[in-house]
Amino acid sequence: MRVLFVCLGNICRSPTAEGVLRHKLQEAGLAGRVEVASAGTGNWHVGAAPDKRTQRAALLRGFDLSALRAQQVVAPDFNHYDLILAMDLSNLRDLKALQPAHGKAELDLFLRRFDGVKDEVPDPYYDGEDGFEEVLDLVESACDLLVIELKGRL
C-alpha cells in the first residue's frame, strides 16, 4: 500500500501528515507494509526541509520531520501511489487536473474522508504558532482513522 499526502508547497501540512502517519504506522506494526510520502502541487520549495515552525511543533509532539525534503507531484505518482490525499480543495482540484487518464491512484480530500470537524487542513504558513498546532491536531486525529482504514486494506 502506498499513500501520498499533498499540499501546496510540501513544507507544512503534507510533511506533517507524512511524519505523523509514519509514526503511527510504526506504533501499529505496519511500517514495513505501507509506503508514505508527501509532495506539493507547486515547485517553489523542492529539496527544502519542512518549515522550521512545522518541525518545531511536530517535534514537541514526538514527530521528527527533519529528514523530509519537499518534492513536487509528478504524473508517475498517479500510478505509483494507491491513495493520494489532498490537504485542501484547491490541492484536490490541481491533482485532478494533473491526473493522467490511466492513473490508478484514488484521490480524496484527507479530512473529508474521515468526516472530521473540518473538510480542509488550513494552511498555517502565514499564521502564528497556533496554526501549526491546529494542523497537528487535525492531522493526528485523521491519521488515527487512516491507520484503521489501512489495516483493513492490507
N, C-alpha and C positions, 0 to 999 in steps of 0.2 A: 504494500500500500504506500502511495506517495502523496503527500499533502504540500501545497504551496500557498502561502499567505501573501496577499498583495495589497500594497497601499501606493501612495503617490511616489515618494522618493526612496522608500525602503531604508529609512533611518530612524523611524519612531514606532509606528503601530505594527507593521508586519514583522520586523525583527523581534519586537516584544512577544508577539504571538508565537513566532518560531521558537524562541528561547523558553517560553512557558510550556509549550506543548512538548518540546524535547524533555524537559524536566519531569513533566507529569507522565510521559510515556516511560521514562526510566523508572520512576516510582512504581508504575503499574507492571513492570517487567516486559514491556513491549518495545523497548528502544531499538532492538535489532530487527523488528518486523515492520516498522513504519519509517519511511524517509520523510524528513521535514525540511523545508527551505522557505525562504521569503524572497520577494522581489518587488520592484517598483514599476509602475507604468511609465515613469519618466526616467531619464538617464543622468540627471544632474549630480547624483551622488555615487555613481558606480565606483566601487572599490573602497568607499569610505566606511568607517566603523559607524555603528549606531550613534545618534546624537548623545552627547555627554549626559544630558538630563535624563534621557531614556535609560542609559546604562546605570546611572546612579540610582534612580527609582527602582529599577529591576533588581539591582544588587542588594538593596536594602531588604528585598523580599526573598533573596536567595537564588536569583536567576542571573547568571553571568553571561552577558551578551558581547563581551569584549572581543571574542574571536570572529564574530559575524562581520561580513562585508556586504555592502549594497551591490545589488545586481539589477538588471532590467529584465522584464518579462520578454521572452522571445518566442516566436512561433513554435519551435520544437517542444516548448514546455507543455503545450496543449495535448501532446501525445505522451510525454514522459510522466506527467502527474495524473493521478486518478481524480483528485479533488483540488480545485483552485478556489480559495476563499478570499473574497474581496472585503476590505475594511469599510468601504462606503459605496453608495450608489454610483458615484462618479467613476470610481475604480472598476465597478462591475460593468458599467457601460463601455469603458475603454477596453476591458477584457473581451467583451462580446464583439467589439469591432475588430480586435486583433485575432480572434479565434479562427483558425483555418476551418474550412468546411468539413474536413476529415478529422478534426480534433476530437479526441475521446474523453478529455477531462470534463468532469462535472463542475460547472461554475455555480457559485452561490454567494450570497451575502452572509458573511460569517455570523454576525449576531442574530440576524433574522432566522437563520437556520435553526436556532435553538429558542425561538420565541422569548428573547431577552427583553429587558426593560426598554432598550433602545434597539433600533434596526442597524444603526451605524456606529462604528468606533470613531469618536470625534478626533480630529487631528490636533494634537497638543502643541505642535511646533511653535505657534505664535502665542500660546497661553502661558500662564505661570506654572509653577510646580504642581499645583492641584490637577492640572490637565493630564500629567503623566501618571498620577495616582489613579485618576478615573480610568484611564486606558488599562492600567494593570487590573483594576477591579473587574472591568468588563471582560477582559481577555482571560483572566483566570477562571471566572465562572463559566464562560463559553468553552474553554479548553477542558474543563472537567467533564462537560457533556460530550465534547468531541471524542475524548478518550473512551467513553462508554460506547459511542457510535462505532469507533474504530475497532474496538473489541468484537463487536457484533459482525463486522465486515471481514475480519481476518479468518 
